[in-house]
Amino acid sequence: MSVVEIFFPTPFRVVVVWPNRYGVGNLQCLPEEVAPLPLEMRLAHLEGVPIRWRVGAREGLALWNRRGVFLIPRSTHVQVEQELLLPGGLRIQEENNGLVLAGPGIPGEKWVLTRDFQGKHLERVVLALRADPPAVWAAGLYSGGPYVGFAVQAFHPGGMLDLKVQLPIVNVRPEVAPGFLAILGEDLLWAGGMDQNSLALLLEDKKLIGLGFSPRGRWLVALREDSSSFMWRWAREAFRLVRHEEIAGLPEKSHPYSLWSIRIAPSLKWAICVDHGVWAIPLPSPLPPPPKEGGKPQETLRRILL
């Protein structure tokens, strides 16, 4: 059964969502090798358009279903809401069969995502939020089937971004970080600053399987099926490749033609791979380790010295 979404509510936890259940896993106690990730499973009926948001290294998820309500997977239950209230005062609700985003950080009074756009249907929404001062970066992915391409409508504090790609792309995955947008298709990776109103083609490779941004978006990581990773850093108004290296081996596919569901944590420390099981793959992240829950940030002295 295909995965609906994978998200990271804290730097140390992961939630994997299927249509009929979801699992919560802990990333702190894993060995430093590829290993199955134990999950605490919860039965649930989860369907709808995934809406994933991130604030720093923390993420949340809601599913907007056909009844116009939002299903929010929590640690012990699924919360049902008529309206989403997100950090920074952002509100999301249904209006005229579309999603309306309103509140601080939205250019103009509101931003509307319809369920259908130029013959394509809304497949998922990803957002990056900043609470103080309020700012929102968001993208809605529209797909019209595996061989008629996709469209992306996005906005950022400086304006709008409208991309239409008519290519035979399957399994398209967008990622958003403050100021940045990346899109991974079957064998193409685009990324760039959202205020540039265009994306650059970073890599064309038939074995790309996953990508992820650091909390501030300055680092971008992509994985290949041959157990290697690419790492880019934003510099001089472009993402520039700084490293390509081997990583611990990925688990074998259940079938040669099966599609992995993979997401990279905002800490860039872990990739979660779902196929015949749920696997946690340690990555060589360029970022310092996140502070422990309830602890103080560990970069204070470094910031003072710099």
C-alpha positions in Angstrom: 0.0 0.0 0.0 1.4 3.4 -1.0 2.5 5.9 1.5 0.5 9.1 1.8 3.2 11.2 3.5 6.3 11.1 5.8 7.0 14.0 8.2 9.2 14.8 11.2 7.3 16.5 14.1 10.7 16.9 16.0 14.3 16.3 15.0 14.1 12.9 16.8 10.7 11.5 15.7 9.2 10.5 12.4 5.6 9.8 11.4 4.8 7.6 8.3 1.2 7.9 7.1 -0.7 5.3 5.0 -4.4 5.5 4.0 -5.5 3.1 6.8 -2.9 3.7 9.5 0.1 5.7 10.6 3.2 4.9 12.6 5.3 7.0 15.0 9.0 6.1 15.3 11.9 7.3 17.4 15.2 8.3 15.7 17.3 8.7 18.8 17.9 5.0 19.7 18.9 3.6 16.3 22.3 2.0 15.6 24.6 3.7 13.2 23.7 1.4 10.3 20.8 0.7 8.0 18.1 -1.0 10.2 14.4 -1.5 10.3 12.7 1.3 12.2 10.2 0.1 14.8 6.9 2.1 14.7 4.1 2.5 17.2 1.1 1.9 14.8 -2.3 3.6 15.0 -5.3 2.5 13.0 -7.0 5.4 11.1 -8.8 6.3 7.9 -6.6 8.9 6.3 -7.4 10.3 2.8 -7.2 13.6 1.2 -4.7 16.2 -0.1 -1.6 16.2 2.2 -0.7 19.6 3.6 2.8 19.5 5.1 4.3 22.5 6.9 7.7 23.1 8.5 8.9 25.6 11.1 12.7 25.2 11.4 13.4 21.5 11.9 9.9 20.6 13.0 7.1 19.5 10.7 3.3 19.0 10.8 0.8 17.4 8.5 -2.9 17.6 7.8 -5.1 15.8 5.1 -7.8 17.9 3.4 -10.5 15.5 2.5 -13.6 15.6 0.3 -15.8 16.6 3.2 -13.8 19.8 3.6 -12.3 18.9 7.0 -8.7 18.5 8.0 -7.4 15.3 9.5 -4.3 15.8 11.7 -2.3 12.7 12.8 -1.2 13.2 16.5 0.9 10.8 18.6 -2.2 9.0 20.1 -5.1 10.0 17.8 -6.3 11.8 14.7 -7.6 15.3 15.3 -10.4 16.6 13.1 -10.7 20.3 12.4 -12.7 22.6 10.2 -9.8 25.1 10.0 -6.0 24.8 10.3 -4.3 27.2 12.7 -0.6 27.2 12.1 2.4 29.0 13.7 2.6 32.7 13.1 -1.2 33.1 12.8 -1.6 31.4 9.4 -5.1 30.1 8.8 -6.1 27.5 6.2 -9.7 26.7 5.4 -11.9 25.4 2.6 -13.9 27.9 0.6 -15.7 27.2 -2.7 -14.0 23.8 -3.1 -10.5 25.4 -2.7 -8.0 26.0 0.0 -7.7 29.6 1.3 -4.6 30.7 3.1 -4.9 33.9 5.1 -3.1 35.7 7.9 0.3 37.3 8.6 2.9 36.6 6.0 0.5 36.1 3.1 0.9 38.6 0.2 -2.3 40.5 -0.2 -5.4 39.4 1.8 -5.3 35.7 0.9 -4.0 33.0 -1.4 -6.3 30.5 -3.0 -5.4 27.0 -4.2 -8.3 25.3 -6.1 -8.7 21.5 -6.3 -8.4 21.7 -10.1 -6.1 23.9 -12.2 -6.0 23.8 -16.0 -7.2 20.2 -16.1 -4.9 19.0 -13.3 -5.8 18.1 -9.8 -4.2 19.3 -6.6 -1.9 16.5 -5.3 -0.2 18.1 -2.3 0.7 21.3 -0.6 4.0 22.1 1.2 4.8 25.1 3.3 7.7 26.7 5.2 6.7 29.1 8.0 8.4 31.8 10.0 6.6 33.1 13.0 8.6 36.2 13.9 8.4 38.3 11.7 5.6 36.3 10.0 6.4 34.9 6.6 5.1 32.0 4.5 6.6 30.2 1.5 4.3 27.7 -0.1 3.8 25.5 -3.2 0.9 23.5 -4.5 1.6 20.6 -6.8 -0.9 19.8 -9.5 -0.8 16.6 -11.6 -2.8 15.4 -14.5 -1.6 11.9 -14.7 1.9 10.3 -15.2 2.4 11.4 -18.8 0.9 14.9 -19.1 3.2 16.7 -16.8 2.6 18.8 -13.7 2.1 22.4 -12.6 3.3 24.2 -9.5 1.7 27.4 -8.1 3.7 29.0 -5.3 4.1 32.2 -3.4 6.7 33.9 -1.2 6.8 37.2 0.6 7.9 38.9 -2.6 5.2 37.6 -4.9 4.0 34.6 -6.9 5.7 31.8 -8.8 3.8 29.8 -11.5 5.6 26.9 -13.1 4.1 24.5 -15.7 6.2 21.5 -16.8 4.8 19.3 -19.6 7.2 16.4 -19.4 6.6 12.6 -18.8 7.4 13.0 -15.1 6.2 10.4 -12.5 6.4 10.4 -8.7 6.9 14.2 -8.5 7.9 15.5 -5.0 8.2 19.2 -4.1 10.1 20.5 -1.0 9.9 24.0 0.4 12.3 25.8 2.8 12.3 29.5 3.7 13.1 31.2 0.4 13.7 28.0 -1.6 11.8 25.5 -3.7 13.0 22.2 -5.1 11.1 19.7 -7.3 12.2 16.1 -7.9 10.7 14.1 -10.8 11.6 10.6 -11.9 15.0 11.7 -13.2 15.2 15.5 -12.9 15.9 17.8 -10.0 15.0 21.5 -10.2 15.8 24.0 -7.4 16.3 27.7 -6.8 15.4 30.8 -4.8 11.7 31.5 -4.9 12.3 35.2 -5.4 14.0 34.4 -8.7 10.7 33.3 -10.2 12.4 30.3 -11.9 14.1 27.1 -11.1 17.5 25.7 -12.3 17.9 22.1 -13.4 20.5 20.9 -10.9 20.7 17.2 -12.0 19.4 14.8 -14.6 19.8 11.3 -13.3 17.4 8.3 -13.7 18.3 7.0 -10.2 17.3 10.0 -8.0 15.0 8.9 -5.2 14.8 11.5 -2.5 15.6 15.1 -1.5 15.5 17.4 1.5 16.3 20.9 2.7 18.1 22.0 5.8 15.9 24.2 8.2 17.0 27.5 6.6 17.2 26.0 3.1 20.9 26.8 2.4 21.7 23.1 2.1 20.0 20.7 -0.3 20.6 16.9 -0.3 19.5 14.3 -2.9 19.8 10.5 -2.8 20.6 8.1 -5.6 19.4 4.5 -5.8 23.0 3.4 -5.9 23.5 4.5 -2.2 25.2 7.8 -2.8 24.2 11.3 -1.9 24.6 14.7 -3.6 24.9 17.9 -1.5 24.4 21.5 -2.7 25.0 24.8 -0.9 23.3 28.1 -1.8 26.0 30.6 -2.7 26.1 33.5 -5.1 22.4 33.2 -6.0 22.6 29.5 -7.0 22.8 26.0 -5.6 26.4 24.8 -6.1 27.4 21.1 -5.8 29.9 20.7 -2.9 29.9 16.9 -2.3 29.0 13.6 -3.9 29.7 10.6 -1.6 28.8 7.0 -0.8 26.4 6.3 2.1 25.3 3.2 3.9 23.5 0.8 1.6 19.8 1.2 1.0 17.6 -1.9 1.6 16.8 -4.0 -1.4 13.5 -3.3 -3.2 10.6 -5.7 -2.7 10.3 -5.7 -6.5 12.6 -4.3 -9.2 9.9 -1.9 -10.4 8.6 -0.8 -7.0 8.8 2.9 -6.1 10.4 3.7 -2.7 8.8 6.4 -0.6 11.7 8.4 0.8 12.1 11.7 2.7 15.1 13.3 4.3 14.7 14.9 7.7 15.3 18.6 8.0 18.3 17.9 10.2 19.8 16.1 7.1 20.8 13.4 9.6 18.4 10.7 8.4 16.5 9.4 5.4 13.4 7.4 5.9 12.8 4.7 3.2 9.5 2.8 3.0 8.9 -0.2 0.8 8.5 -3.7 2.3 9.4 -2.1 5.7 10.4 1.2 7.2 14.1 1.9 7.2 16.1 4.7 8.8 19.3 5.5 6.9 22.0 7.7 8.6 23.3 10.5 6.4 26.6 12.5 6.5 24.9 15.8 7.4 26.9 19.0 7.1 24.8 20.5 10.0 25.6 20.3 13.7 23.5 17.9 15.8 20.1 19.4 16.9 19.8 20.3 20.7 18.1 17.6 22.8 14.5 18.1 23.7 14.3 20.8 26.4 18.0 21.6 26.1 19.7 24.8 25.0 20.9 25.4 21.5 24.5 24.3 21.0 25.4 27.0 18.5 25.3 29.9 20.8 29.1 30.1 21.4 29.8 29.5 17.7 27.6 32.4 16.8 29.3 34.7 19.3 32.7 33.8 18.0 31.7 34.3 14.4 
